[in-house]
Amino acid sequence: MFSQNDDKPKFWDNVQFGGGLGLNFSNNYTTLSISPSAIYNFNQYVAAGPGLSYLYSKYRDVKSNVYGAGLITLINPIPNLQFSVEYEHLFVTQKIAFDKTNFDYPSLYLGGAYRMGNFSAGLRFDVLYDSDKTIYSSAVSPIFRFYF
């Protein structure tokens, strides 16, 4: 008969759910985003998992709806420092005045954040950034993540 070892962690014991939220308001510019994700903690230093994203952006007469999916890897070399590598592929529906276009583009973010428990805040940089093929005004964006 097989013995059952209750001390061995089960798969779901190492899974955390969370993601990020984004809000940006300024003169004639609004951005709202949500990016839920799940990560699997391989150990106390490395976690990885899939994510989804949605972003709404409005700048003057330009409105964008962006949907995407991606993969994230989090590296925690010390308790309060978190590095991240994120690949995202985004699909955009953009309306400029009366003209509507659809396009897609990939993003590869390298980031660094201050980590405090389940919360991280920092910056990330899109190494594939191309100002002609994106809705973002910069390759740099903030990081705000929560995992529970």
N, C-alpha and C positions, 0 to 999 in steps of 0.2 A: 504494500500500500504506500502511496506517495504521501510525504509529509508536506504540510503547507507552511511556508515561512511568511508570517505576517509582518516581519521586520523589513522585508524587501519592498521598496516603494513601487506603487502601481503607476502606470502611465499617467493617469489624470492627476496624480499627486504632484507632478512636475509641470503641469500646464497652468498658465496664467492668462487671463483675458483682460483686455484694456485697449489702449490705443491713444489717439490724440485728438485734440480739438483746436481749432484755430479761428480767431476773430481779428479782423483788421478793418478799422474805420478811419478814413481821412477825407479830405476835400474831394468830393466827387468819386470816391473809391470805397468799395465794400468787398470784403472777402469773408466767407464763412466756410469752414471745412470740418469734416469729421472723418476719422480714419480708425475704425475698429480693427483689432488684430488679436491674435492668440500666439503665445510663444511657449515653446517647450524648453525648460531649463535642463540642459545637459549636465551641468554642475553649477557651482556658485559663480563661475566666471563667464560662461557662454550660454546664450539662449538664442533660439531662432524660431521663426514661424511665418505664416501667411498673414496678409492683411488686405483690407478693402479700403477704398477712399472715395469720398465725394467732396466736391468743392463748387461753390457758387461764387462767381466774381462779377462785379459790375464796376465799370469805369466809364463815366459819362454815358455815351450811347452804345457801349460794348457790354454785352452780357454773355457770360460763359457758364456752362454746366459741364463739369468734368467728373468722369467716373474712372476708376482704375482698380487694379489689383497688383499685389507685389509680395516681396519676401523681405524680411528684416532679420538681421543678425545683430545681437547685442553682446558686447564684450565688456566685462566689469573687472578690470585688473586689480582695483582696490575698491573698498565699499562705496565711496562717494564719487567715483569717476566711471563714466560709461561712454564707450565708443560704439558707434553704430555704422552699419553698412546696409543700405536699403536700395533695392531695385524696385521700380514702379513702372508700369506701362499704363499710360493715361489715354482716355478717349474723350475728345472735346467736341461739344456742340456749341458753336459761337454765333451770336447774332450781333451784327454791326448795322445799326439803323434798320434797314429792311432786307439786308443781305444775310443769309444763314449759311454757315460752312461747318463741315465736320472734318476732323483730322485726329491723328494720334501721335504720340511720341513717348520715348522711353526716358527715364530719369535714373541716375545712379548717385545716391547721396552718401557722402562720408560725413559723419557727425561726431560731436563731442558734447557731453552734457554733465552737469552736476546731478548726482543721484542722491536722493534722500528717501529711504524706504521704497515705497511703490511709485514714487514720483521722480521724474527726471526733467530738467530744463537746460537747454543749451542752444547750439547752432548746428546747422548742417549745410553742406555745400554740394551742389549738383555738378559732378564732373563732366556730364554730357550736355550741359546747358548750351543752348543755341538760341539767341534772342529772336531769331527769325522763325523758330518752330516751337514756341512756348507761349503760354499766357502769363507767365511770371515775369516781373520786372527785374528780377535779380536771381543769381545762382545761389545766393545765401538765403536761408529761411530759418525761423526759430523752431525749436523742438520743445514740445510740452507733452509728456507721456505719463500715463497712469496704467499700472498693471495690478490686478487683484487676484 
